[in-house]
Amino acid sequence: MNQQTQYTKNQCIYDILQALPIRFDDFIYNLVHCHSYKTILYLWINTLYTKGKTPEDAIQLIYRVSF
C-alpha cells in the first residue's frame, strides 16, 4: 500500500505543520491574511504532497531550505 494513500491531504499538511516551530492557529491566520512566508510554506507543502513525498520527507526538505 502506498504511504500517500494512508493520509488525506489535510492530515498530511497538519502533520507537517505540527513538526515545524509554528503554531497551527497562527499559520492558518497568517495564510488567510496572505502573509507571504506562510503562503510560500503552504505552496511548498502542497507541492511536496502532490509529488508523493511522505510527511517525514517533506519536513526534512522544509527544514533544509528554510530553518
ABEGO torsion letter per residue (X at the ends): XBAAAABBAAAAAAAAAAABBBBAAAAAAAAAAGBAAAAAAAAAAAAAAAAGBBAAAAAAAAAAAAX
